[in-house]
Amino acid sequence: MAAYAILRIVLPPSTYALIDLLSLFVVIFDVIYLWFGIPRLIVYIIYAAFMLPALYFFPEKYHILLIFLFTIIIVLNPLAGFEHMMIKNLKDKYTKVLDYVPRGRYKTYYQYKDEMKSHYHLPQFQKFYTKRSYRMLSTISILILFFSLIFLLLTSSSDIVIGEGWNSRSFITLYLAILFTIALIILYKKGFVSTSRVFKIGIFPLGIVILSVLSYNIVVKILLVIGLSLGFIAVIISETIRYHLRVVYSSYHYYDPQEDEHVWANALYEQFAKSEGIREMKLIEFKMPEELFHKQFKTLLVFTNFYKTIITAYTIKRGTVNLYIEYYKEKTIDRVKKRIEKIYNVEITSEAIVTEKEYEEKFLQNHEYIIAKTIKLSNLLIELDIEAPVIVSVFMRFNNVEAAQPLAKQYKTQLLENETDYCLVESSITVENLDYLIETNLRNLLLEMLINGGTFERVMVYY
């Protein structure tokens, strides 16, 4: 930014168009580098090496033709093979530059929140893979947005050259290009509903700018700008509220016969159960019928998410609800407890600290949990219209290889690790994707593991 200002001061006005054009492409190249890495940057620099001189030196009457020509070239991307070759030969740090990883006290919460948002948009991905019409519509929309984005960027570049610098039209086309860029990313990652929100928010600043530069009655202009500004604020507030309401709780639901209770364990939390960091978990108990608890559960979920806490599981046993909540500050769990009492109009009867080991033994190592997880993953394949038999792979730890030998005689088993004090094995079963068959075969495998002194590590489902 400082270099741009210095060049505008030092160099003569005749060079302003070139300075502005180069500054625009420097910003574009920075964005490409951060999002796509060096391979895509090199490819686009090659395209720019042809585009910039053409736009700068060719007469104005040829610009629209050049814009269409270069837009088609970039969309078709004839250098895609060269880009893929560089991706294969370069290290990840050169191809994945913007790879943000949350840090600090709330690291686990933000990682979980990203996973929850991805799960919220899962129906969009399912439609993409199961509905051909939706897939075609998405692909065509992405191509149209990408074509429009490139066209707008080149049009903005042309306006800079013609106008010998920035003007209102070049700013408007650049803003539209930025809006289309955001819409393109959102459409690719989250689908049409989220993309419509981008346009709903983004159209207001554009309208305000256009009204500001138009020349007509000043009173009418001020009233319209104020009206649009108020509408913009209202939309921002509305979308912010809706953003906080977009929460989901995907659970592994099962009945635990040993504890005589129904369990809803958070499926999205499992991968973060052993994350490092400053965090605590509390068990909060209160009296509440199951039906009434579930009726207000979404409201509770919204507030726990707002307070940066995670409901990791809950159980219900004869009218008593046990909530397992991970938190990162003592004052936030106090707020959650007050919110629970307010939402359900109850008093908390007891609370206790839950260690990571206690949580793992009660849920992650529980055979009912493992079976419920496997069945849910298998059902996901059915939702994707995959009707093939499933392969259930169970990873287990034994004290030595000899202890795993009886298991290897009954199931397809391979040795993954063999250390002095333990060994890690993977046993697989192939079964039709039917709940009762999966449960029966998996329960037998887990029983055999227990008999031979094994410890469950994880389960995976393939097809």
C-alpha positions in Angstrom: 0.0 0.0 0.0 2.9 2.4 0.9 4.7 1.5 -2.3 1.6 2.2 -4.3 1.2 5.7 -2.7 4.9 6.5 -3.3 4.7 5.5 -6.9 1.6 7.7 -7.4 3.5 10.7 -5.9 6.9 10.2 -7.6 5.9 9.1 -11.1 4.0 11.4 -13.7 0.2 11.2 -14.1 0.7 9.5 -17.5 1.9 6.3 -15.7 -1.1 6.2 -13.2 -3.1 3.7 -15.4 -0.1 1.3 -15.6 0.5 1.6 -11.8 -3.2 1.0 -11.0 -3.3 -1.9 -13.4 -0.2 -3.5 -11.9 -1.4 -2.9 -8.3 -4.7 -4.6 -9.1 -3.0 -7.7 -10.4 -0.5 -7.8 -7.5 -3.6 -8.0 -5.1 -5.1 -10.7 -7.3 -1.9 -12.7 -7.3 -1.6 -12.4 -3.5 -5.1 -13.9 -3.2 -4.4 -16.7 -5.7 -1.1 -17.5 -3.8 -2.9 -17.6 -0.4 -5.8 -19.7 -1.6 -4.2 -22.0 -4.2 -0.4 -21.9 -3.7 2.5 -21.5 -6.0 1.3 -23.8 -8.9 -1.8 -21.8 -9.6 0.1 -18.5 -9.1 2.6 -19.5 -11.8 -0.1 -20.5 -14.2 -2.0 -17.2 -13.7 1.2 -15.1 -14.1 1.7 -16.8 -17.5 -1.8 -15.8 -18.5 -1.2 -12.3 -17.1 2.0 -11.9 -19.1 -0.2 -12.0 -22.3 -3.2 -10.2 -20.9 -1.6 -7.1 -19.4 0.3 -6.0 -22.5 -2.7 -6.7 -24.7 -5.1 -4.6 -22.6 -2.5 -1.8 -22.2 -1.3 -1.5 -25.8 -4.3 -2.5 -27.9 -6.8 0.2 -28.8 -10.0 0.6 -26.7 -12.2 -0.8 -29.5 -10.5 -4.2 -29.2 -10.8 -4.5 -25.4 -14.2 -6.2 -25.2 -13.1 -8.8 -27.7 -9.8 -9.4 -25.7 -11.8 -9.7 -22.5 -14.0 -12.4 -23.9 -11.0 -14.2 -25.4 -8.9 -14.2 -22.2 -11.9 -15.1 -20.1 -12.6 -18.2 -22.2 -8.8 -19.2 -22.0 -8.7 -18.9 -18.2 -12.0 -20.8 -17.7 -10.8 -23.6 -20.1 -7.3 -23.5 -18.4 -5.1 -25.1 -21.1 -2.2 -25.1 -18.6 -4.1 -27.4 -16.1 -1.8 -30.3 -16.9 1.3 -28.1 -16.1 -0.4 -27.0 -12.8 -1.1 -30.6 -11.7 2.4 -31.6 -12.5 3.8 -28.9 -10.2 1.3 -29.9 -7.4 2.6 -33.5 -7.5 6.2 -32.4 -7.4 6.1 -29.6 -4.8 5.8 -29.9 -1.1 2.4 -29.2 0.7 3.7 -25.9 2.1 4.0 -24.6 -1.4 0.5 -25.8 -2.5 -1.5 -25.2 0.7 -0.3 -21.8 1.9 -3.5 -20.7 3.7 -3.9 -23.7 6.0 -5.2 -22.0 9.2 -5.2 -24.1 12.4 -7.0 -22.7 15.5 -4.8 -22.2 18.5 -5.1 -21.1 22.1 -7.6 -21.9 24.8 -10.5 -22.4 22.4 -8.6 -24.5 19.9 -10.8 -27.6 20.3 -14.0 -25.6 20.3 -13.2 -23.9 17.0 -12.1 -27.2 15.4 -15.4 -28.8 16.6 -17.4 -25.8 15.3 -15.8 -26.2 11.8 -16.8 -29.9 11.9 -20.4 -29.0 13.0 -20.7 -26.4 10.2 -19.5 -29.0 7.7 -22.1 -31.5 9.0 -24.8 -28.8 8.8 -24.1 -28.5 5.0 -23.9 -32.3 4.6 -27.4 -32.5 2.9 -26.0 -30.2 0.1 -23.1 -32.6 -0.5 -25.5 -35.6 -0.4 -27.7 -34.0 -3.1 -24.6 -33.3 -5.2 -23.7 -37.0 -5.2 -27.1 -38.6 -5.4 -29.1 -36.2 -7.7 -27.8 -35.8 -11.2 -29.9 -32.7 -11.9 -28.6 -31.0 -8.8 -25.0 -31.9 -9.7 -25.4 -30.5 -13.2 -27.0 -27.3 -11.9 -24.2 -26.8 -9.4 -21.5 -27.4 -12.0 -23.1 -25.0 -14.5 -23.6 -22.3 -11.8 -19.9 -22.6 -10.8 -18.8 -22.2 -14.4 -21.1 -19.2 -14.9 -19.8 -17.6 -11.7 -16.2 -18.3 -12.6 -16.7 -16.9 -16.2 -18.4 -13.8 -14.8 -15.6 -13.3 -12.2 -12.8 -13.4 -14.8 -14.8 -11.2 -17.2 -15.4 -8.6 -14.4 -11.7 -8.6 -13.4 -10.6 -8.0 -17.0 -13.3 -5.4 -17.5 -12.0 -3.6 -14.4 -8.5 -3.8 -15.8 -9.7 -2.4 -19.1 -11.5 0.5 -17.3 -8.3 1.4 -15.5 -6.4 1.6 -18.8 -9.1 3.6 -20.6 -9.7 6.0 -17.6 -6.0 6.3 -16.9 -6.5 5.1 -13.3 -9.3 4.1 -10.9 -12.8 5.5 -11.5 -16.3 4.7 -10.1 -16.9 2.1 -12.9 -13.7 0.2 -12.3 -14.4 0.2 -8.5 -17.9 -1.2 -9.1 -16.7 -3.9 -11.4 -14.0 -4.8 -9.0 -16.5 -5.0 -6.1 -18.7 -7.3 -8.2 -15.7 -9.5 -8.9 -15.0 -9.8 -5.2 -18.6 -10.6 -4.5 -18.6 -13.3 -7.3 -15.4 -14.7 -5.8 -16.9 -15.1 -2.4 -20.1 -16.5 -3.9 -18.1 -19.0 -6.0 -16.2 -20.3 -2.9 -19.4 -20.6 -0.9 -21.3 -22.3 -3.7 -18.5 -24.9 -4.0 -18.3 -25.5 -0.3 -21.8 -25.0 1.1 -24.4 -25.0 -1.7 -27.0 -22.7 -3.1 -28.7 -21.6 0.2 -25.5 -20.1 1.6 -24.6 -18.5 -1.8 -28.0 -16.7 -1.8 -27.1 -15.2 1.5 -23.8 -13.8 0.0 -25.8 -12.0 -2.7 -28.4 -10.9 -0.3 -25.8 -9.2 1.9 -23.5 -8.1 -0.9 -26.1 -6.3 -3.0 -26.7 -3.5 -0.4 -23.2 -1.9 -0.5 -23.3 -2.0 -4.3 -26.7 -0.3 -4.3 -25.4 2.4 -1.9 -22.3 3.1 -4.0 -24.3 3.3 -7.3 -26.9 5.7 -5.8 -24.1 7.8 -4.4 -22.4 8.4 -7.7 -25.5 9.0 -9.8 -26.5 12.6 -10.3 -30.1 13.4 -9.5 -32.1 15.2 -6.7 -29.9 15.3 -3.6 -32.8 14.8 -1.2 -34.1 11.7 -3.0 -30.5 10.4 -3.1 -30.0 10.9 0.6 -33.3 9.2 1.5 -32.6 6.2 -0.8 -29.1 5.8 0.6 -30.4 6.0 4.2 -33.1 3.4 3.3 -30.6 1.0 1.8 -28.2 1.5 4.7 -31.0 0.7 7.2 -31.9 -2.3 5.1 -28.3 -3.4 5.1 -28.0 -3.2 8.9 -31.3 -5.1 9.3 -30.0 -7.9 7.0 -26.7 -8.1 8.8 -28.5 -8.4 12.2 -30.9 -11.0 10.8 -28.1 -13.1 9.2 -26.0 -12.9 12.4 -28.9 -14.3 14.4 -29.5 -17.0 11.9 -25.8 -17.9 11.9 -25.9 -18.6 15.6 -29.1 -20.7 15.1 -27.4 -22.9 12.6 -26.2 -25.6 15.0 -26.6 -29.4 14.8 -26.1 -32.3 17.2 -25.2 -35.5 15.4 -25.4 -38.4 17.9 -24.7 -42.1 18.2 -28.0 -43.1 20.0 -28.1 -46.5 21.8 -29.4 -48.2 24.9 -26.8 -49.1 27.5 -28.1 -52.2 29.3 -25.4 -52.1 32.0 -26.3 -48.6 33.1 -30.0 -49.0 32.1 -30.0 -45.7 30.3 -30.4 -44.2 26.8 -27.4 -42.5 25.4 -26.9 -39.8 22.8 -23.1 -39.4 22.4 -21.9 -36.5 20.2 -20.6 -38.1 16.9 -18.8 -35.0 15.8 -16.9 -34.7 19.1 -15.2 -38.1 19.0 -12.1 -37.0 17.0 -11.5 -34.1 19.5 -11.9 -36.2 22.6 -8.1 -36.6 23.0 -7.1 -33.1 21.8 -4.4 -31.3 23.8 -5.2 -28.0 25.5 -6.7 -26.4 28.5 -10.2 -27.8 28.9 -12.4 -29.4 31.4 -15.6 -31.5 31.3 -18.5 -31.5 33.7 -21.3 -33.8 34.3 -24.5 -31.9 35.1 -27.5 -33.7 36.4 -31.2 -32.6 36.6 -34.7 -34.0 36.6 -36.6 -33.8 33.3 -38.8 -36.1 31.2 -37.1 -37.1 27.9 -39.8 -35.6 25.7 -39.7 -32.2 27.4 -35.9 -32.2 27.4 -35.7 -32.9 23.6 -38.4 -30.3 23.0 -36.0 -27.5 24.2 -32.7 -29.2 23.3 -32.1 -27.0 20.1 -32.4 -23.9 22.3 -29.9 -25.3 24.8 -27.6 -26.2 21.9 -27.7 -22.7 20.5 -26.7 -21.2 23.9 -23.9 -23.7 24.6 -22.5 -23.0 21.2 -22.7 -19.2 21.8 -20.9 -19.6 25.2 -18.1 -21.6 23.4 -18.9 -24.9 25.2 -19.6 -28.3 23.7 -22.3 -30.9 24.7 -20.2 -34.0 24.3 -22.9 -36.5 25.3 -26.1 -36.8 27.3 -27.9 -39.7 28.9 -31.5 -40.1 30.2 -32.4 -42.6 32.8 -35.9 -42.7 34.4 -36.5 -39.0 34.1 -32.9 -37.9 35.0 -30.8 -36.1 32.4 -27.0 -36.3 32.6 -25.3 -33.6 30.4 -21.6 -33.9 29.6 -20.3 -30.5 28.7 -16.7 -29.5 27.7 -15.7 -25.9 28.7 -12.7 -23.7 28.7 -13.5 -21.0 31.4 -15.2 -21.5 34.7 -17.4 -18.5 34.2 -18.8 -20.0 30.9 -19.9 -23.2 32.5 -21.6 -21.1 35.2 -23.5 -19.3 32.5 -24.5 -22.6 30.9 -25.8 -23.9 34.2 -28.0 -20.8 34.7 -29.2 -21.1 31.1 -30.2 -24.8 31.7 -32.2 -23.8 34.8 -33.9 -21.0 32.9 -34.7 -23.0 29.7 -36.1 -26.1 31.6 -37.3 -24.3 34.7 -35.4 -26.8 36.9 -32.7 -26.9 39.5 -29.4 -28.7 38.9 -29.3 -31.6 41.4 -25.6 -32.4 41.1 -22.4 -31.8 39.1 -19.0 -33.5 38.8 -15.8 -33.2 36.9 -15.3 -35.9 34.2 -11.8 -36.8 33.2 -10.7 -37.7 29.7 -10.2 -41.3 30.7 -13.6 -41.6 32.3 -15.3 -40.2 29.2 -13.4 -42.6 27.0 -14.3 -45.6 29.1 -18.0 -44.7 29.4 -18.5 -43.9 25.7 -15.7 -44.4 23.2 -14.7 -47.9 24.6 -18.3 -49.0 25.1 -19.4 -51.8 22.8 -22.8 -50.3 22.4 -21.3 -47.0 21.3 -19.0 -48.8 18.8 -21.9 -50.7 17.3 -24.1 -47.6 17.1 -21.3 -45.7 15.4 -20.7 -48.5 12.8 -24.4 -48.7 12.0 -24.7 -45.0 11.5 -21.7 -44.8 9.2 -23.1 -47.7 7.2 -26.5 -46.0 6.9 -24.7 -42.9 5.5 -23.6 -45.1 2.6 -27.2 -46.0 2.0 -28.1 -42.3 1.9 -25.5 -41.9 -0.8 -27.2 -44.7 -2.8 -24.3 -47.1 -2.2 -25.8 -50.5 -1.9 -22.6 -52.6 -1.9 -21.7 -54.8 1.2 -19.7 -52.9 3.8 -16.3 -53.7 5.2 -16.0 -53.0 8.9 -12.4 -52.7 10.1 -11.7 -52.8 13.8 -8.3 -51.6 15.1 -7.2 -53.3 18.3 -4.2 -53.2 20.7 -2.8 -56.4 22.3 0.1 -56.9 24.7 1.9 -59.1 22.1 1.4 -60.8 18.7 0.6 -64.2 20.3 -2.5 -62.8 22.1 -3.9 -61.7 18.7 -3.4 -65.2 17.0 -6.8 -66.6 17.9 -8.5 -63.6 16.4 -6.4 -63.9 13.2 -7.7 -67.5 12.7 -11.3 -66.3 12.6 -11.1 -63.0 10.9 -9.1 -61.3 8.1 -6.4 -59.7 10.2 -3.2 -57.8 9.5 -0.4 -56.6 11.8 0.1 -52.8 11.7 2.6 -52.2 14.5 4.7 -54.6 16.6 6.6 -53.0 19.5 8.1 -54.6 22.6 5.2 -53.8 24.9 2.2 -53.9 22.5 1.0 -54.7 18.9 -1.7 -53.0 16.8 -3.8 -55.2 14.5 -6.7 -54.6 12.1 -9.4 -57.2 11.8 -12.1 -56.8 9.0 -15.5 -58.3 8.4 -17.5 -58.0 5.1 -21.2 -58.0 5.6 -24.4 -56.9 3.8 -25.4 -53.4 4.8 -28.2 -54.5 7.1 -28.3 -53.2 10.7 -28.9 -56.6 12.4 -26.1 -58.3 10.4 -23.6 -55.6 11.2 -24.5 -55.6 14.9 -24.3 -59.4 15.2 -21.0 -59.8 13.4 -19.4 -56.8 15.1 -20.5 -57.9 18.5 -18.9 -61.3 18.0 -15.7 -59.7 16.9 -15.6 -57.4 19.9 -16.3 -60.3 22.2 -13.4 -62.3 20.7 -11.2 -59.3 21.3 -12.1 -59.1 25.0 -11.6 -62.9 25.5 -8.0 -62.5 24.1 -7.2 -59.4 26.2 -7.4 -56.8 23.4 -8.3 -53.1 23.7 -10.4 -51.3 21.1 -8.8 -48.4 19.3 -11.1 -47.3 16.5 -13.5 -48.6 13.8 -13.8 -47.7 10.2 -16.4 -48.5 7.5 -15.7 -49.0 3.8 -17.5 -50.4 0.8 
